Amino acid sequence: MNWTESDGKLVRTFKTPDFLTAYNLVSAVVGPAQELNHHPDIAFGWGYVRITLTTHDAGGITDLDHRLAKAIDKAVKPLHP
């Protein structure tokens, strides 16, 4: 898992070869986020996607963030092996 903890957040940055791949990677995150009803902050553009997870009402990282991180890793694996 390539997630790092910083300031009460789990963060992972993906490098992508182009904008379309970045967009498709972001799209792959939607399903797991909806299933867990836990929605990440996502920044993306040409060549990158940065996903940030935290549980705002708990003031930091919780088990739900770790569960979503694992689900995201699984969902994006076909796009970012």
N, C-alpha and C positions, 0 to 999 in steps of 0.2 A: 504494500500500500504506500503510495507516494504523498500522503497527506501530512501536513505539518501543523503543529499547534502554535498559535500566536495570538496573544491578547484575548484569550477566551474564545477562539474560533479555530475551526479546522479549515485549512486552505489547501487546495490542489490546483496547480497550473498545468495545463496541457499545451504542448506545442503542436500545431497542425500545419500541413503543407499549404493550406489556402483558406479562404474565407468560407467556402462551401463546406469543407470538412469541419470547420469550427461550428458553423450553424447546425450541421447534422449532429455533432456531438452534444450541443446544447439541447437539441430536440430529443435526444435519447435520454436526457435527464428528467424530462417532464413526467414520464410514466412513473418511475420510482418515487418522485417527489409527491405526486398525486396519491399514489397508493399509501404512502406513510403520512399524508397530510402534513408534510414538513417541507418548506420551500426555501431553497438556497438563494443566496445572492449570486448572480452570475454576471461576469463581464466577459465580452468576447469581441474579437475583431479578426482582421487578417492575421492568421498564424498563431492565434492563442485563444484559450478559454481559461478563465480563472473562476473557480467555484469556492464559495465561502459558506460554511455551515456554522450555525450557532443557535442555541435555543434562547431567544430574547427574554422570554418571561422567567427563565431560570438564571439568566445572567451569565451564560457560558455554555460550555460543551456538556452535552448529556448523552445518555445511551442512544437516544433517538438520532443524534448527529452521527454517531458511529455506525448505526444501522443504515442510515441513508448513504453514508460514505461507501460502505460495502456494496449497497445496491447500485450506486452510481458506477463504481468500478466494474461491476458485472455488466451493466447496461452499455457502457462505452467501450468495452473490450474489443468488440468487432471493428470499431472505428479507430481505436488507439491501443494496439496490442502491446 
